[in-house]
Amino acid sequence: MYGILTPIHSFLRWAVLLLLLATIIKSLHGIITKRTFSNSDNKISLFMMISAHTQLLVGLILYFVSPFVQFGSKVPENRFFTMEHSSMMIVAIVFMTLARILSKKGKTDASKFKRLFTYSFIALLIIIMAIPWPFSHVARPWF
């Protein structure tokens, strides 16, 4: 199962990142241009949240079948996937969910865009720190 889920988890990473970046760019554009919060702004945040939650489900399954998740291990790679990666990604998904929910509850278009931008940008920063990049101590290939 680990061999099947790892490529899926890797592919979904790009979908989440692209949708998150699109959400950030659209919301920043909405803040700058002071335009109305449209149905497409709502949909992009919905797709971002759906992709993030799908990624979370695949990641949770991987967490329980991965050979890298070992509690008490002194190996940096095992520690990264056991604690750092999983907890930071859950926090990032909470921020993406908050971005969606709180933007929908905004009273004005400006407040909707600001909430969507702020929470999505925080999620992006957390994700950037938690991804096992090819140049990190727990290197993974890009694809």
Phi and psi in radians as a Rosetta constraint file:
Dihedral C 1 N 2 CA 2 C 2 CIRCULARHARMONIC -1.031 0.35
Dihedral N 2 CA 2 C 2 N 3 CIRCULARHARMONIC -0.705 0.35
Dihedral C 2 N 3 CA 3 C 3 CIRCULARHARMONIC -1.175 0.35
Dihedral N 3 CA 3 C 3 N 4 CIRCULARHARMONIC -0.439 0.35
Dihedral C 3 N 4 CA 4 C 4 CIRCULARHARMONIC -1.501 0.35
Dihedral N 4 CA 4 C 4 N 5 CIRCULARHARMONIC -0.737 0.35
Dihedral C 4 N 5 CA 5 C 5 CIRCULARHARMONIC -1.313 0.35
Dihedral N 5 CA 5 C 5 N 6 CIRCULARHARMONIC -0.513 0.35
Dihedral C 5 N 6 CA 6 C 6 CIRCULARHARMONIC -1.062 0.35
Dihedral N 6 CA 6 C 6 N 7 CIRCULARHARMONIC -0.835 0.35
Dihedral C 6 N 7 CA 7 C 7 CIRCULARHARMONIC -1.125 0.35
Dihedral N 7 CA 7 C 7 N 8 CIRCULARHARMONIC -0.599 0.35
Dihedral C 7 N 8 CA 8 C 8 CIRCULARHARMONIC -1.124 0.35
Dihedral N 8 CA 8 C 8 N 9 CIRCULARHARMONIC -0.789 0.35
Dihedral C 8 N 9 CA 9 C 9 CIRCULARHARMONIC -1.090 0.35
Dihedral N 9 CA 9 C 9 N 10 CIRCULARHARMONIC -0.675 0.35
Dihedral C 9 N 10 CA 10 C 10 CIRCULARHARMONIC -1.180 0.35
Dihedral N 10 CA 10 C 10 N 11 CIRCULARHARMONIC -0.732 0.35
Dihedral C 10 N 11 CA 11 C 11 CIRCULARHARMONIC -1.157 0.35
Dihedral N 11 CA 11 C 11 N 12 CIRCULARHARMONIC -0.762 0.35
Dihedral C 11 N 12 CA 12 C 12 CIRCULARHARMONIC -1.114 0.35
Dihedral N 12 CA 12 C 12 N 13 CIRCULARHARMONIC -0.463 0.35
Dihedral C 12 N 13 CA 13 C 13 CIRCULARHARMONIC -0.967 0.35
Dihedral N 13 CA 13 C 13 N 14 CIRCULARHARMONIC -0.744 0.35
Dihedral C 13 N 14 CA 14 C 14 CIRCULARHARMONIC -1.231 0.35
Dihedral N 14 CA 14 C 14 N 15 CIRCULARHARMONIC -0.633 0.35
Dihedral C 14 N 15 CA 15 C 15 CIRCULARHARMONIC -1.113 0.35
Dihedral N 15 CA 15 C 15 N 16 CIRCULARHARMONIC -0.786 0.35
Dihedral C 15 N 16 CA 16 C 16 CIRCULARHARMONIC -1.094 0.35
Dihedral N 16 CA 16 C 16 N 17 CIRCULARHARMONIC -0.821 0.35
Dihedral C 16 N 17 CA 17 C 17 CIRCULARHARMONIC -1.093 0.35
Dihedral N 17 CA 17 C 17 N 18 CIRCULARHARMONIC -0.748 0.35
Dihedral C 17 N 18 CA 18 C 18 CIRCULARHARMONIC -1.138 0.35
Dihedral N 18 CA 18 C 18 N 19 CIRCULARHARMONIC -0.765 0.35
Dihedral C 18 N 19 CA 19 C 19 CIRCULARHARMONIC -1.204 0.35
Dihedral N 19 CA 19 C 19 N 20 CIRCULARHARMONIC -0.615 0.35
Dihedral C 19 N 20 CA 20 C 20 CIRCULARHARMONIC -1.162 0.35
Dihedral N 20 CA 20 C 20 N 21 CIRCULARHARMONIC -0.771 0.35
Dihedral C 20 N 21 CA 21 C 21 CIRCULARHARMONIC -1.114 0.35
Dihedral N 21 CA 21 C 21 N 22 CIRCULARHARMONIC -0.710 0.35
Dihedral C 21 N 22 CA 22 C 22 CIRCULARHARMONIC -1.095 0.35
Dihedral N 22 CA 22 C 22 N 23 CIRCULARHARMONIC -0.701 0.35
Dihedral C 22 N 23 CA 23 C 23 CIRCULARHARMONIC -1.109 0.35
Dihedral N 23 CA 23 C 23 N 24 CIRCULARHARMONIC -0.769 0.35
Dihedral C 23 N 24 CA 24 C 24 CIRCULARHARMONIC -1.113 0.35
Dihedral N 24 CA 24 C 24 N 25 CIRCULARHARMONIC -0.784 0.35
Dihedral C 24 N 25 CA 25 C 25 CIRCULARHARMONIC -1.152 0.35
Dihedral N 25 CA 25 C 25 N 26 CIRCULARHARMONIC -0.787 0.35
Dihedral C 25 N 26 CA 26 C 26 CIRCULARHARMONIC -1.122 0.35
Dihedral N 26 CA 26 C 26 N 27 CIRCULARHARMONIC -0.694 0.35
Dihedral C 26 N 27 CA 27 C 27 CIRCULARHARMONIC -1.253 0.35
Dihedral N 27 CA 27 C 27 N 28 CIRCULARHARMONIC -0.649 0.35
Dihedral C 27 N 28 CA 28 C 28 CIRCULARHARMONIC -1.132 0.35
Dihedral N 28 CA 28 C 28 N 29 CIRCULARHARMONIC -0.715 0.35
Dihedral C 28 N 29 CA 29 C 29 CIRCULARHARMONIC -1.083 0.35
Dihedral N 29 CA 29 C 29 N 30 CIRCULARHARMONIC -0.703 0.35
Dihedral C 29 N 30 CA 30 C 30 CIRCULARHARMONIC -1.130 0.35
Dihedral N 30 CA 30 C 30 N 31 CIRCULARHARMONIC -0.641 0.35
Dihedral C 30 N 31 CA 31 C 31 CIRCULARHARMONIC -1.162 0.35
Dihedral N 31 CA 31 C 31 N 32 CIRCULARHARMONIC -0.806 0.35
Dihedral C 31 N 32 CA 32 C 32 CIRCULARHARMONIC -1.190 0.35
Dihedral N 32 CA 32 C 32 N 33 CIRCULARHARMONIC -0.787 0.35
Dihedral C 32 N 33 CA 33 C 33 CIRCULARHARMONIC -1.524 0.35
Dihedral N 33 CA 33 C 33 N 34 CIRCULARHARMONIC -0.148 0.35
Dihedral C 33 N 34 CA 34 C 34 CIRCULARHARMONIC 0.992 0.35
Dihedral N 34 CA 34 C 34 N 35 CIRCULARHARMONIC 0.686 0.35
Dihedral C 34 N 35 CA 35 C 35 CIRCULARHARMONIC -1.517 0.35
Dihedral N 35 CA 35 C 35 N 36 CIRCULARHARMONIC 3.032 0.35
Dihedral C 35 N 36 CA 36 C 36 CIRCULARHARMONIC -1.402 0.35
Dihedral N 36 CA 36 C 36 N 37 CIRCULARHARMONIC 2.633 0.35
Dihedral C 36 N 37 CA 37 C 37 CIRCULARHARMONIC -1.325 0.35
Dihedral N 37 CA 37 C 37 N 38 CIRCULARHARMONIC 1.944 0.35
Dihedral C 37 N 38 CA 38 C 38 CIRCULARHARMONIC -1.698 0.35
Dihedral N 38 CA 38 C 38 N 39 CIRCULARHARMONIC 3.051 0.35
Dihedral C 38 N 39 CA 39 C 39 CIRCULARHARMONIC -1.104 0.35
Dihedral N 39 CA 39 C 39 N 40 CIRCULARHARMONIC -0.605 0.35
Dihedral C 39 N 40 CA 40 C 40 CIRCULARHARMONIC -1.195 0.35
Dihedral N 40 CA 40 C 40 N 41 CIRCULARHARMONIC -0.576 0.35
Dihedral C 40 N 41 CA 41 C 41 CIRCULARHARMONIC -1.140 0.35
Dihedral N 41 CA 41 C 41 N 42 CIRCULARHARMONIC -0.701 0.35
Dihedral C 41 N 42 CA 42 C 42 CIRCULARHARMONIC -1.137 0.35
Dihedral N 42 CA 42 C 42 N 43 CIRCULARHARMONIC -0.754 0.35
Dihedral C 42 N 43 CA 43 C 43 CIRCULARHARMONIC -1.172 0.35
Dihedral N 43 CA 43 C 43 N 44 CIRCULARHARMONIC -0.705 0.35
Dihedral C 43 N 44 CA 44 C 44 CIRCULARHARMONIC -1.132 0.35
Dihedral N 44 CA 44 C 44 N 45 CIRCULARHARMONIC -0.645 0.35
Dihedral C 44 N 45 CA 45 C 45 CIRCULARHARMONIC -1.235 0.35
Dihedral N 45 CA 45 C 45 N 46 CIRCULARHARMONIC -0.571 0.35
Dihedral C 45 N 46 CA 46 C 46 CIRCULARHARMONIC -1.134 0.35
Dihedral N 46 CA 46 C 46 N 47 CIRCULARHARMONIC -0.835 0.35
Dihedral C 46 N 47 CA 47 C 47 CIRCULARHARMONIC -1.118 0.35
Dihedral N 47 CA 47 C 47 N 48 CIRCULARHARMONIC -0.630 0.35
Dihedral C 47 N 48 CA 48 C 48 CIRCULARHARMONIC -1.061 0.35
Dihedral N 48 CA 48 C 48 N 49 CIRCULARHARMONIC -0.832 0.35
Dihedral C 48 N 49 CA 49 C 49 CIRCULARHARMONIC -1.171 0.35
Dihedral N 49 CA 49 C 49 N 50 CIRCULARHARMONIC -0.705 0.35
Dihedral C 49 N 50 CA 50 C 50 CIRCULARHARMONIC -1.097 0.35
Dihedral N 50 CA 50 C 50 N 51 CIRCULARHARMONIC -0.791 0.35
Dihedral C 50 N 51 CA 51 C 51 CIRCULARHARMONIC -1.135 0.35
Dihedral N 51 CA 51 C 51 N 52 CIRCULARHARMONIC -0.652 0.35
Dihedral C 51 N 52 CA 52 C 52 CIRCULARHARMONIC -1.152 0.35
Dihedral N 52 CA 52 C 52 N 53 CIRCULARHARMONIC -0.721 0.35
Dihedral C 52 N 53 CA 53 C 53 CIRCULARHARMONIC -1.245 0.35
Dihedral N 53 CA 53 C 53 N 54 CIRCULARHARMONIC -0.590 0.35
Dihedral C 53 N 54 CA 54 C 54 CIRCULARHARMONIC -1.135 0.35
Dihedral N 54 CA 54 C 54 N 55 CIRCULARHARMONIC -0.756 0.35
Dihedral C 54 N 55 CA 55 C 55 CIRCULARHARMONIC -1.066 0.35
Dihedral N 55 CA 55 C 55 N 56 CIRCULARHARMONIC -0.690 0.35
Dihedral C 55 N 56 CA 56 C 56 CIRCULARHARMONIC -1.077 0.35
Dihedral N 56 CA 56 C 56 N 57 CIRCULARHARMONIC -0.772 0.35
Dihedral C 56 N 57 CA 57 C 57 CIRCULARHARMONIC -1.077 0.35
Dihedral N 57 CA 57 C 57 N 58 CIRCULARHARMONIC -0.791 0.35
Dihedral C 57 N 58 CA 58 C 58 CIRCULARHARMONIC -1.113 0.35
Dihedral N 58 CA 58 C 58 N 59 CIRCULARHARMONIC -0.725 0.35
Dihedral C 58 N 59 CA 59 C 59 CIRCULARHARMONIC -1.119 0.35
Dihedral N 59 CA 59 C 59 N 60 CIRCULARHARMONIC -0.670 0.35
Dihedral C 59 N 60 CA 60 C 60 CIRCULARHARMONIC -1.150 0.35
Dihedral N 60 CA 60 C 60 N 61 CIRCULARHARMONIC -0.695 0.35
Dihedral C 60 N 61 CA 61 C 61 CIRCULARHARMONIC -1.119 0.35
Dihedral N 61 CA 61 C 61 N 62 CIRCULARHARMONIC -0.778 0.35
Dihedral C 61 N 62 CA 62 C 62 CIRCULARHARMONIC -1.052 0.35
Dihedral N 62 CA 62 C 62 N 63 CIRCULARHARMONIC -0.634 0.35
Dihedral C 62 N 63 CA 63 C 63 CIRCULARHARMONIC -1.001 0.35
Dihedral N 63 CA 63 C 63 N 64 CIRCULARHARMONIC -0.657 0.35
Dihedral C 63 N 64 CA 64 C 64 CIRCULARHARMONIC -1.544 0.35
Dihedral N 64 CA 64 C 64 N 65 CIRCULARHARMONIC -0.235 0.35
Dihedral C 64 N 65 CA 65 C 65 CIRCULARHARMONIC -1.996 0.35
Dihedral N 65 CA 65 C 65 N 66 CIRCULARHARMONIC -0.119 0.35
Dihedral C 65 N 66 CA 66 C 66 CIRCULARHARMONIC -1.300 0.35
Dihedral N 66 CA 66 C 66 N 67 CIRCULARHARMONIC 2.402 0.35
Dihedral C 66 N 67 CA 67 C 67 CIRCULARHARMONIC -1.273 0.35
Dihedral N 67 CA 67 C 67 N 68 CIRCULARHARMONIC -0.202 0.35
Dihedral C 67 N 68 CA 68 C 68 CIRCULARHARMONIC -1.503 0.35
Dihedral N 68 CA 68 C 68 N 69 CIRCULARHARMONIC -0.238 0.35
Dihedral C 68 N 69 CA 69 C 69 CIRCULARHARMONIC -1.574 0.35
Dihedral N 69 CA 69 C 69 N 70 CIRCULARHARMONIC 1.791 0.35
Dihedral C 69 N 70 CA 70 C 70 CIRCULARHARMONIC -2.445 0.35
Dihedral N 70 CA 70 C 70 N 71 CIRCULARHARMONIC 1.958 0.35
Dihedral C 70 N 71 CA 71 C 71 CIRCULARHARMONIC -1.225 0.35
Dihedral N 71 CA 71 C 71 N 72 CIRCULARHARMONIC 2.388 0.35
Dihedral C 71 N 72 CA 72 C 72 CIRCULARHARMONIC 1.433 0.35
Dihedral N 72 CA 72 C 72 N 73 CIRCULARHARMONIC 0.046 0.35
Dihedral C 72 N 73 CA 73 C 73 CIRCULARHARMONIC -1.282 0.35
Dihedral N 73 CA 73 C 73 N 74 CIRCULARHARMONIC 2.518 0.35
Dihedral C 73 N 74 CA 74 C 74 CIRCULARHARMONIC -1.636 0.35
Dihedral N 74 CA 74 C 74 N 75 CIRCULARHARMONIC -0.071 0.35
Dihedral C 74 N 75 CA 75 C 75 CIRCULARHARMONIC -1.302 0.35
Dihedral N 75 CA 75 C 75 N 76 CIRCULARHARMONIC 2.171 0.35
Dihedral C 75 N 76 CA 76 C 76 CIRCULARHARMONIC -0.981 0.35
Dihedral N 76 CA 76 C 76 N 77 CIRCULARHARMONIC -0.676 0.35
Dihedral C 76 N 77 CA 77 C 77 CIRCULARHARMONIC -1.113 0.35
Dihedral N 77 CA 77 C 77 N 78 CIRCULARHARMONIC -0.739 0.35
Dihedral C 77 N 78 CA 78 C 78 CIRCULARHARMONIC -1.150 0.35
Dihedral N 78 CA 78 C 78 N 79 CIRCULARHARMONIC -0.728 0.35
Dihedral C 78 N 79 CA 79 C 79 CIRCULARHARMONIC -1.097 0.35
Dihedral N 79 CA 79 C 79 N 80 CIRCULARHARMONIC -0.725 0.35
Dihedral C 79 N 80 CA 80 C 80 CIRCULARHARMONIC -1.016 0.35
Dihedral N 80 CA 80 C 80 N 81 CIRCULARHARMONIC -0.873 0.35
Dihedral C 80 N 81 CA 81 C 81 CIRCULARHARMONIC -1.342 0.35
Dihedral N 81 CA 81 C 81 N 82 CIRCULARHARMONIC -0.479 0.35
Dihedral C 81 N 82 CA 82 C 82 CIRCULARHARMONIC -1.277 0.35
Dihedral N 82 CA 82 C 82 N 83 CIRCULARHARMONIC -0.746 0.35
Dihedral C 82 N 83 CA 83 C 83 CIRCULARHARMONIC -2.028 0.35
Dihedral N 83 CA 83 C 83 N 84 CIRCULARHARMONIC -0.997 0.35
Dihedral C 83 N 84 CA 84 C 84 CIRCULARHARMONIC -1.174 0.35
Dihedral N 84 CA 84 C 84 N 85 CIRCULARHARMONIC -0.979 0.35
Dihedral C 84 N 85 CA 85 C 85 CIRCULARHARMONIC -1.052 0.35
Dihedral N 85 CA 85 C 85 N 86 CIRCULARHARMONIC -0.885 0.35
Dihedral C 85 N 86 CA 86 C 86 CIRCULARHARMONIC -1.135 0.35
Dihedral N 86 CA 86 C 86 N 87 CIRCULARHARMONIC -0.788 0.35
Dihedral C 86 N 87 CA 87 C 87 CIRCULARHARMONIC -1.224 0.35
Dihedral N 87 CA 87 C 87 N 88 CIRCULARHARMONIC -0.680 0.35
Dihedral C 87 N 88 CA 88 C 88 CIRCULARHARMONIC -1.183 0.35
Dihedral N 88 CA 88 C 88 N 89 CIRCULARHARMONIC -0.654 0.35
Dihedral C 88 N 89 CA 89 C 89 CIRCULARHARMONIC -1.206 0.35
Dihedral N 89 CA 89 C 89 N 90 CIRCULARHARMONIC -0.637 0.35
Dihedral C 89 N 90 CA 90 C 90 CIRCULARHARMONIC -1.113 0.35
Dihedral N 90 CA 90 C 90 N 91 CIRCULARHARMONIC -0.743 0.35
Dihedral C 90 N 91 CA 91 C 91 CIRCULARHARMONIC -1.092 0.35
Dihedral N 91 CA 91 C 91 N 92 CIRCULARHARMONIC -0.733 0.35
Dihedral C 91 N 92 CA 92 C 92 CIRCULARHARMONIC -1.084 0.35
Dihedral N 92 CA 92 C 92 N 93 CIRCULARHARMONIC -0.700 0.35
Dihedral C 92 N 93 CA 93 C 93 CIRCULARHARMONIC -1.200 0.35
Dihedral N 93 CA 93 C 93 N 94 CIRCULARHARMONIC -0.579 0.35
Dihedral C 93 N 94 CA 94 C 94 CIRCULARHARMONIC -1.078 0.35
Dihedral N 94 CA 94 C 94 N 95 CIRCULARHARMONIC -0.754 0.35
Dihedral C 94 N 95 CA 95 C 95 CIRCULARHARMONIC -1.147 0.35
Dihedral N 95 CA 95 C 95 N 96 CIRCULARHARMONIC -0.665 0.35
Dihedral C 95 N 96 CA 96 C 96 CIRCULARHARMONIC -1.149 0.35
Dihedral N 96 CA 96 C 96 N 97 CIRCULARHARMONIC -0.665 0.35
Dihedral C 96 N 97 CA 97 C 97 CIRCULARHARMONIC -1.169 0.35
Dihedral N 97 CA 97 C 97 N 98 CIRCULARHARMONIC -0.736 0.35
Dihedral C 97 N 98 CA 98 C 98 CIRCULARHARMONIC -1.084 0.35
Dihedral N 98 CA 98 C 98 N 99 CIRCULARHARMONIC -0.681 0.35
Dihedral C 98 N 99 CA 99 C 99 CIRCULARHARMONIC -1.010 0.35
Dihedral N 99 CA 99 C 99 N 100 CIRCULARHARMONIC -0.792 0.35
Dihedral C 99 N 100 CA 100 C 100 CIRCULARHARMONIC -1.168 0.35
Dihedral N 100 CA 100 C 100 N 101 CIRCULARHARMONIC -0.883 0.35
Dihedral C 100 N 101 CA 101 C 101 CIRCULARHARMONIC -1.148 0.35
Dihedral N 101 CA 101 C 101 N 102 CIRCULARHARMONIC -0.839 0.35
Dihedral C 101 N 102 CA 102 C 102 CIRCULARHARMONIC -1.236 0.35
Dihedral N 102 CA 102 C 102 N 103 CIRCULARHARMONIC -0.535 0.35
Dihedral C 102 N 103 CA 103 C 103 CIRCULARHARMONIC -1.184 0.35
Dihedral N 103 CA 103 C 103 N 104 CIRCULARHARMONIC -0.604 0.35
Dihedral C 103 N 104 CA 104 C 104 CIRCULARHARMONIC -1.189 0.35
Dihedral N 104 CA 104 C 104 N 105 CIRCULARHARMONIC -0.491 0.35
Dihedral C 104 N 105 CA 105 C 105 CIRCULARHARMONIC -1.572 0.35
Dihedral N 105 CA 105 C 105 N 106 CIRCULARHARMONIC -0.032 0.35
Dihedral C 105 N 106 CA 106 C 106 CIRCULARHARMONIC -1.107 0.35
Dihedral N 106 CA 106 C 106 N 107 CIRCULARHARMONIC 2.506 0.35
Dihedral C 106 N 107 CA 107 C 107 CIRCULARHARMONIC -1.390 0.35
Dihedral N 107 CA 107 C 107 N 108 CIRCULARHARMONIC -0.625 0.35
Dihedral C 107 N 108 CA 108 C 108 CIRCULARHARMONIC -2.038 0.35
Dihedral N 108 CA 108 C 108 N 109 CIRCULARHARMONIC 2.853 0.35
Dihedral C 108 N 109 CA 109 C 109 CIRCULARHARMONIC -1.096 0.35
Dihedral N 109 CA 109 C 109 N 110 CIRCULARHARMONIC -0.684 0.35
Dihedral C 109 N 110 CA 110 C 110 CIRCULARHARMONIC -1.083 0.35
Dihedral N 110 CA 110 C 110 N 111 CIRCULARHARMONIC -0.742 0.35
Dihedral C 110 N 111 CA 111 C 111 CIRCULARHARMONIC -1.199 0.35
Dihedral N 111 CA 111 C 111 N 112 CIRCULARHARMONIC -0.588 0.35
Dihedral C 111 N 112 CA 112 C 112 CIRCULARHARMONIC -1.109 0.35
Dihedral N 112 CA 112 C 112 N 113 CIRCULARHARMONIC -0.850 0.35
Dihedral C 112 N 113 CA 113 C 113 CIRCULARHARMONIC -1.119 0.35
Dihedral N 113 CA 113 C 113 N 114 CIRCULARHARMONIC -0.710 0.35
Dihedral C 113 N 114 CA 114 C 114 CIRCULARHARMONIC -1.129 0.35
Dihedral N 114 CA 114 C 114 N 115 CIRCULARHARMONIC -0.762 0.35
Dihedral C 114 N 115 CA 115 C 115 CIRCULARHARMONIC -1.135 0.35
Dihedral N 115 CA 115 C 115 N 116 CIRCULARHARMONIC -0.775 0.35
Dihedral C 115 N 116 CA 116 C 116 CIRCULARHARMONIC -1.079 0.35
Dihedral N 116 CA 116 C 116 N 117 CIRCULARHARMONIC -0.772 0.35
Dihedral C 116 N 117 CA 117 C 117 CIRCULARHARMONIC -1.139 0.35
Dihedral N 117 CA 117 C 117 N 118 CIRCULARHARMONIC -0.871 0.35
Dihedral C 117 N 118 CA 118 C 118 CIRCULARHARMONIC -1.069 0.35
Dihedral N 118 CA 118 C 118 N 119 CIRCULARHARMONIC -0.930 0.35
Dihedral C 118 N 119 CA 119 C 119 CIRCULARHARMONIC -1.192 0.35
Dihedral N 119 CA 119 C 119 N 120 CIRCULARHARMONIC -0.622 0.35
Dihedral C 119 N 120 CA 120 C 120 CIRCULARHARMONIC -1.187 0.35
Dihedral N 120 CA 120 C 120 N 121 CIRCULARHARMONIC -0.690 0.35
Dihedral C 120 N 121 CA 121 C 121 CIRCULARHARMONIC -1.159 0.35
Dihedral N 121 CA 121 C 121 N 122 CIRCULARHARMONIC -0.703 0.35
Dihedral C 121 N 122 CA 122 C 122 CIRCULARHARMONIC -1.082 0.35
Dihedral N 122 CA 122 C 122 N 123 CIRCULARHARMONIC -0.747 0.35
Dihedral C 122 N 123 CA 123 C 123 CIRCULARHARMONIC -1.057 0.35
Dihedral N 123 CA 123 C 123 N 124 CIRCULARHARMONIC -0.734 0.35
Dihedral C 123 N 124 CA 124 C 124 CIRCULARHARMONIC -1.076 0.35
Dihedral N 124 CA 124 C 124 N 125 CIRCULARHARMONIC -0.752 0.35
Dihedral C 124 N 125 CA 125 C 125 CIRCULARHARMONIC -1.069 0.35
Dihedral N 125 CA 125 C 125 N 126 CIRCULARHARMONIC -0.742 0.35
Dihedral C 125 N 126 CA 126 C 126 CIRCULARHARMONIC -1.133 0.35
Dihedral N 126 CA 126 C 126 N 127 CIRCULARHARMONIC -0.746 0.35
Dihedral C 126 N 127 CA 127 C 127 CIRCULARHARMONIC -1.100 0.35
Dihedral N 127 CA 127 C 127 N 128 CIRCULARHARMONIC -0.749 0.35
Dihedral C 127 N 128 CA 128 C 128 CIRCULARHARMONIC -1.029 0.35
Dihedral N 128 CA 128 C 128 N 129 CIRCULARHARMONIC -0.662 0.35
Dihedral C 128 N 129 CA 129 C 129 CIRCULARHARMONIC -1.273 0.35
Dihedral N 129 CA 129 C 129 N 130 CIRCULARHARMONIC -0.475 0.35
Dihedral C 129 N 130 CA 130 C 130 CIRCULARHARMONIC -1.688 0.35
Dihedral N 130 CA 130 C 130 N 131 CIRCULARHARMONIC -0.196 0.35
Dihedral C 130 N 131 CA 131 C 131 CIRCULARHARMONIC -1.324 0.35
Dihedral N 131 CA 131 C 131 N 132 CIRCULARHARMONIC 2.357 0.35
Dihedral C 131 N 132 CA 132 C 132 CIRCULARHARMONIC -1.361 0.35
Dihedral N 132 CA 132 C 132 N 133 CIRCULARHARMONIC 1.433 0.35
Dihedral C 132 N 133 CA 133 C 133 CIRCULARHARMONIC -1.169 0.35
Dihedral N 133 CA 133 C 133 N 134 CIRCULARHARMONIC 2.693 0.35
Dihedral C 133 N 134 CA 134 C 134 CIRCULARHARMONIC -1.035 0.35
Dihedral N 134 CA 134 C 134 N 135 CIRCULARHARMONIC -0.397 0.35
Dihedral C 134 N 135 CA 135 C 135 CIRCULARHARMONIC -1.675 0.35
Dihedral N 135 CA 135 C 135 N 136 CIRCULARHARMONIC 0.038 0.35
Dihedral C 135 N 136 CA 136 C 136 CIRCULARHARMONIC -1.569 0.35
Dihedral N 136 CA 136 C 136 N 137 CIRCULARHARMONIC 3.044 0.35
Dihedral C 136 N 137 CA 137 C 137 CIRCULARHARMONIC -1.229 0.35
Dihedral N 137 CA 137 C 137 N 138 CIRCULARHARMONIC -0.209 0.35
Dihedral C 137 N 138 CA 138 C 138 CIRCULARHARMONIC -2.092 0.35
Dihedral N 138 CA 138 C 138 N 139 CIRCULARHARMONIC 0.892 0.35
Dihedral C 138 N 139 CA 139 C 139 CIRCULARHARMONIC -0.940 0.35
Dihedral N 139 CA 139 C 139 N 140 CIRCULARHARMONIC 2.402 0.35
Dihedral C 139 N 140 CA 140 C 140 CIRCULARHARMONIC -2.322 0.35
Dihedral N 140 CA 140 C 140 N 141 CIRCULARHARMONIC 2.594 0.35
Dihedral C 140 N 141 CA 141 C 141 CIRCULARHARMONIC -1.202 0.35
Dihedral N 141 CA 141 C 141 N 142 CIRCULARHARMONIC 2.787 0.35
Dihedral C 141 N 142 CA 142 C 142 CIRCULARHARMONIC -1.105 0.35
Dihedral N 142 CA 142 C 142 N 143 CIRCULARHARMONIC -0.657 0.35
